[in-house]
Amino acid sequence: MLHYPTLLLVQVGITVLTTLLLIAASLSADALKEQRLWAIGNVVACLGMATGTLTTLPDIVHGGICYALIGLGLALVLRGLRLFCDQNLSWQWVGGLTLLAFILPAYFVLVQPSQALRLIVSCTYLGGINLLCALTLVRGLHGNIRKTMWPSVGGFAALGLSLVVRAAYLALEPAKPMDAQAVEAYMGVTMLVASLAQVAIAFGLIMLVSHRYAEKINRLTLLDGLTGALNRVGLERMGQRVLLRARQGQRSVALAMIDADHFKKINDTYGHPAGDQVLVHLATLLAAQVRPGDLVVRFGGEEFVLVLDGSNEETACRVADRLRGLVEEAHVITGSADIRYQISIGLSSSGKSGYTLQKLIADADAALYRAKQEGRNRVCVA
């Protein structure tokens, strides 16, 4: 037999422990804003649950304010979930959800006193917010992170459904009375489900955050810290994928090796910070001129690489010459200096060099060397 009072104490204990777990995770200096919202929401909801167990308090506190606190806690968690999914829930909505969590049970305390109706509307309302939390994750997360969302989704859904089922049972109880033993068994089961759901939610949220941090670290290992373009590791990983898809789809691929002409002179004349600004300018210009599926890479120093998916030699030549012209016309303003610079470009394509990344790079590099030898500020094809 599931002993309801014991399970109530177990649920309170689990709530406290999961709250402490979320608080500890949110205390990191680089913790996500939504982590703090989840932790604060759990604290507030825990306070509301504790208030609800104090039956000696006035009815408006026990049957109104405690639900408002639980509602506020859930609203904060929901706001955190929506932020995590790159959505939003305004503070006005948080306040509205909290106010409604107070008004609904308070009506059945102050206007039409009825403990049964108060529990029915409160359980239905709070269960609905939990189900909305589950729906937010299901609809808001995409890609590989969806694999880690199911513990939290399952926890929110189970908690929401247990509250809604409890409300339905309370609504039907007058028509279908149950003996005391059956009531205690039912309440024990719902309390057990709620306790397990809270554990699933807490650990699921931590899994989501861990996955998000892993994605962030993975991105950082692929990006150049100065320009935000891909680095050589990123070129190796992403470039291989582009070439594989292009070969499977029988599409052409072109690779452009780009060098900022006389870059050492820019550093010597204007200083290294100004040189960095030129590199950032070049990376930004390149990214703005290529398509979303193309790759922009800082290959090293003042050298950049473009991987142009679906471009043959003729198309790549037009793109490269347009880029060369745009750079030649550009001004980089840094401090009191107005810097003008030019670029040389070497091109290779899968039509001649095949779909091997290293071969494409080597041929484009040879073409770039020839462009420099022929006077710079020009495009040469392998």
C-alpha atoms as one frame of an Amber mdcrd trajectory, in Angstrom:
protein
   0.000   0.000   0.000   1.308   3.469  -0.932   1.150   5.620   2.191   0.044
   9.120   1.141   1.562  11.156   4.024   4.892   9.395   3.543   4.844  10.033
  -0.191   4.004  13.686   0.482   7.164  13.971   2.598   9.127  12.157  -0.131
   7.850  14.603  -2.759   8.797  17.594  -0.620  12.253  16.080  -0.123  12.683
  15.417  -3.854  11.507  18.951  -4.661  14.102  20.393  -2.287  16.879  18.198
  -3.693  16.063  18.924  -7.347  15.824  22.625  -6.500  19.273  22.534  -4.904
  20.564  20.711  -7.992  19.229  23.411 -10.337  20.553  26.162  -8.053  24.028
  24.605  -8.023  23.998  24.342 -11.833  22.915  27.980 -12.170  25.681  29.387
  -9.942  28.322  28.967 -12.645  29.706  32.282 -13.854  28.754  31.506 -17.455
  25.399  29.910 -16.627  22.596  30.548 -19.087  19.925  33.052 -18.062  17.304
  30.349 -18.405  19.153  28.172 -15.878  18.673  30.862 -13.248  14.998  31.164
 -14.154  14.565  27.402 -13.724  16.309  27.491 -10.352  14.335  30.496  -9.075
  11.113  28.993 -10.409  11.749  25.767  -8.540  12.511  27.666  -5.325   9.280
  29.663  -5.575   7.204  26.577  -6.439   8.817  24.693  -3.538   7.887  27.557
  -1.205   4.310  27.401  -2.496   4.110  23.646  -1.913   5.484  24.053   1.604
   2.912  26.767   2.311   0.150  24.479   1.067   1.034  21.803   3.600   0.538
  24.216   6.525  -3.159  23.646   7.162  -3.153  25.881  10.266  -2.748  29.001
   8.117  -5.795  31.067   7.037  -7.683  29.644   4.069  -6.670  32.512   1.768
  -3.009  31.690   2.402  -3.385  27.929   2.279  -5.861  27.985  -0.619  -4.794
  31.091  -2.552  -1.312  32.424  -1.979   0.286  28.971  -2.073  -1.200  28.387
  -5.557  -0.009  31.823  -6.654   3.537  30.910  -5.603   3.368  27.585  -7.458
   1.948  29.389 -10.487   4.737  31.978 -10.370   7.338  29.218 -10.122   5.907
  27.400 -13.134   5.633  30.650 -15.096   9.331  31.373 -14.455  10.240  27.850
 -15.572   8.112  28.304 -18.700   9.813  31.622 -19.469  13.194  29.919 -19.091
  12.132  27.108 -21.432  10.947  29.549 -24.087  14.195  31.522 -23.874  16.118
  28.259 -24.214  14.104  27.572 -27.390  14.912  31.074 -28.732  11.366  32.247
 -28.064  10.024  34.684 -25.519   7.486  34.992 -22.743   7.123  38.555 -21.516
   7.079  39.456 -17.847   3.475  40.596 -18.349   2.585  37.003 -19.236   4.474
  35.748 -16.181   2.504  38.170 -14.016  -0.767  37.195 -15.704  -0.196  33.478
 -15.197   0.653  34.116 -11.546  -2.403  36.310 -10.976  -4.705  33.743 -12.545
  -3.168  31.013 -10.356  -4.270  33.111  -7.349  -7.672  34.294  -8.577  -9.044
  30.875  -9.540  -8.662  29.171  -6.129  -9.244  32.417  -4.200 -12.718  32.666
  -5.736 -13.617  29.328  -4.140 -12.234  30.542  -0.816 -13.751  34.017  -0.593
 -16.797  34.080  -2.910 -18.064  30.508  -3.216 -16.243  28.484  -0.573 -15.620
  24.954  -1.817 -12.474  22.970  -1.211 -13.346  20.455  -3.929 -13.875  23.105
  -6.624 -10.749  24.941  -5.496  -8.686  21.803  -5.955 -10.332  20.981  -9.298
  -9.637  24.360 -10.932  -6.153  24.638  -9.411  -5.061  21.164 -10.479  -6.448
  21.716 -13.982  -4.755  25.095 -14.322  -1.347  24.049 -12.958  -1.510  20.803
 -14.926  -2.132  22.845 -18.063   0.992  24.948 -17.445   3.068  21.774 -17.054
   1.690  20.416 -20.325   2.495  23.765 -21.967   6.092  23.391 -20.734   6.298
  19.980 -22.418   4.801  21.369 -25.629   7.285  24.264 -25.626  10.217  21.855
 -25.708   8.661  19.578 -28.345   7.858  22.449 -30.708  10.798  24.703 -29.914
  13.849  22.425 -30.096  15.315  21.168 -33.354  18.292  19.102 -34.409  20.378
  16.769 -32.267  19.371  18.434 -28.998  15.915  16.860 -29.347  17.480  13.553
 -28.297  18.128  14.974 -24.815  14.789  16.718 -24.284  12.635  13.637 -23.652
  13.271  13.230 -19.896  12.061  16.784 -19.298   9.210  16.460 -21.793   8.119
  13.203 -20.167   8.403  14.721 -16.704   6.357  17.813 -17.514   3.759  15.719
 -19.365   3.473  13.178 -16.543   3.190  15.900 -13.905   0.636  17.806 -15.960
  -1.460  14.724 -16.689  -1.344  13.581 -13.054  -2.752  16.946 -11.966  -5.438
  16.935 -14.663  -6.407  13.326 -13.792  -6.545  14.299 -10.122  -8.894  17.157
 -11.005 -11.078  14.791 -13.034 -11.188  12.306 -10.151 -12.194  15.032  -7.711
 -14.906  16.208 -10.114 -16.325  12.689 -10.473 -15.916  11.656  -6.833 -19.349
  12.867  -5.669 -21.005  10.756  -8.381 -18.762   7.744  -7.822 -17.772   7.632
  -4.161 -14.696   5.551  -3.295 -13.790   3.992   0.022 -10.989   5.476   2.101
  -8.517   2.759   1.114  -9.082   3.356  -2.609  -8.759   7.129  -2.152  -5.459
   6.745  -0.313  -4.154   4.363  -2.987  -5.130   6.777  -5.757  -3.565   9.778
  -4.047  -0.440   7.728  -3.355  -0.066   6.814  -7.027  -0.478  10.428  -8.173
   2.049  11.584  -5.579   4.532   8.913  -6.702   4.124   9.967 -10.342   4.636
  13.615  -9.380   7.811  12.788  -7.458   9.336  10.774 -10.305   8.312  13.476
 -12.793  10.169  16.146 -10.819  13.345  14.069 -10.882  12.996  13.548 -14.644
  12.419  17.265 -15.210  15.438  18.373 -13.179  17.869  15.915 -14.723  16.382
  16.503 -18.172  16.957  20.261 -17.884  20.566  19.676 -16.856  20.997  17.332
 -19.837  19.669  20.050 -22.156  22.083  22.621 -20.756  24.996  20.180 -21.000
  24.157  19.520 -24.643  23.946  23.259 -25.355  27.372  23.819 -23.758  28.821
  20.910 -25.759  27.489  22.482 -28.967  28.999  25.828 -27.985  32.403  24.287
 -27.282  32.245  22.353 -30.546  31.508  25.559 -32.460  34.384  27.360 -30.752
  36.821  24.649 -31.816  35.782  25.199 -35.433  35.860  29.014 -35.501  38.612
  31.599 -35.772  38.609  33.756 -32.658  39.320  37.045 -34.455  37.106  36.944
 -37.534  34.402  34.426 -36.626  35.114  32.527 -39.853  35.835  28.812 -39.804
  39.390  27.834 -38.911  41.449  25.065 -40.514  39.854  22.418 -38.314  36.456
  23.729 -39.403  37.541  23.640 -43.039  38.655  20.031 -42.707  35.412  18.933
 -41.071  32.876  21.059 -42.930  34.741  21.022 -46.220  34.716  17.234 -46.330
  30.959  17.247 -45.789  30.379  19.767 -48.579  32.526  17.758 -50.987  30.835
  14.479 -50.066  27.348  15.914 -50.626  28.432  17.575 -53.867  29.940  14.357
 -55.205  26.832  12.376 -54.274  24.643  15.029 -55.904  26.961  15.289 -58.926
  27.453  19.033 -58.340  30.559  21.061 -59.050  32.567  22.591 -56.223  35.084
  25.418 -56.465  37.688  26.494 -53.918  39.172  29.990 -53.745  42.411  30.754
 -51.902  42.501  34.475 -51.038  45.451  36.526 -49.779  45.479  40.161 -48.615
  48.199  41.815 -50.693  51.111  43.441 -48.845  49.488  42.746 -45.489  52.812
  43.002 -43.646  53.105  46.577 -44.871  49.673  47.355 -43.381  50.787  45.973
 -40.011  54.101  47.863 -40.140  52.456  51.153 -41.184  49.277  51.215 -39.095
  49.961  48.642 -36.359  48.669  45.172 -35.659  45.264  46.299 -34.291  44.618
  48.017 -37.619  45.733  44.878 -39.414  43.255  42.883 -37.356  40.505  45.274
 -38.450  41.417  44.643 -42.083  41.137  40.880 -41.534  37.759  41.279 -39.840
  36.612  43.522 -42.698  37.688  40.960 -45.283  36.014  38.060 -43.477  32.780
  40.064 -43.111  32.793  41.077 -46.760  33.378  37.503 -47.912  30.598  36.143
 -45.695  28.173  38.770 -47.007  28.834  37.882 -50.642  28.560  34.089 -50.588
  25.539  31.827 -50.204  24.482  30.186 -46.917  25.795  26.778 -48.025  29.272
  28.106 -48.903  32.164  28.119 -46.423  34.307  31.083 -45.371  37.565  30.035
 -43.723  40.509  31.875 -42.243  43.234  29.544 -43.435  46.038  31.271 -41.562
  47.516  34.752 -41.221  46.035  36.912 -43.975  44.916  33.947 -46.086  41.275
  32.963 -46.474  39.550  30.090 -48.269  36.107  29.978 -49.837  34.401  26.680
 -50.618  31.706  27.381 -53.201  29.202  24.535 -53.337  27.526  24.088 -56.726
  29.906  26.467 -58.539  31.904  25.474 -61.584  35.078  27.203 -62.748  33.261
  29.870 -64.759  30.873  30.789 -61.945  33.703  30.836 -59.395  35.711  33.207
 -61.617  32.823  35.681 -61.707  32.383  35.465 -57.931  36.111  35.891 -57.306
  36.431  38.875 -59.623  33.441  40.560 -57.988  35.009  40.036 -54.553  38.328
  41.417 -55.755  36.584  44.540 -57.067  34.601  45.077 -53.860  37.748  44.857
 -51.731  39.621  47.254 -54.015  36.853  49.853 -53.615  36.465  49.396 -49.850
  37.761  51.678 -47.095  38.690  50.376 -43.637  38.472  53.233 -41.147  40.433
  52.604 -37.964  41.295  55.513 -35.690  42.490  58.324 -37.935  43.617  55.957
 -40.688  41.755  55.231 -43.906  43.179  51.930 -45.126  42.821  50.673 -48.686
  43.952  47.184 -49.608  43.699  44.591 -52.374  43.494  40.820 -52.631  44.845
  38.103 -54.893  42.818  34.962 -55.545  43.692  31.467 -56.757  40.909  29.161
 -57.908  40.527  25.415 -58.270  37.453  23.368 -59.148  36.257  19.807 -58.885
  36.113  19.629 -62.683  39.923  19.600 -62.829  41.038  18.803 -59.281  38.403
  16.281 -58.244  36.618  16.114 -54.901  39.656  15.706 -52.647  39.980  18.669
 -50.292  43.767  18.634 -50.094  44.064  18.503 -53.891  41.689  21.454 -54.285
  43.662  23.453 -51.699  47.009  22.618 -53.287  45.842  23.600 -56.780  44.222
  26.834 -55.540  47.400  27.681 -53.620  49.479  27.182 -56.769  47.097  29.477
 -58.670  47.359  32.068 -55.887  51.157  31.968 -56.095  50.903  32.644 -59.811
  48.543  35.595 -59.184  51.130  37.132 -56.871  53.914  36.530 -59.348  51.918
  38.243 -62.101  51.463  41.452 -60.093  48.789  40.742 -57.415  45.230  42.136
 -57.289  44.039  39.526 -59.768  42.350  36.132 -60.117  44.192  33.087 -61.481
  42.717  29.653 -62.186  44.480  26.338 -61.667
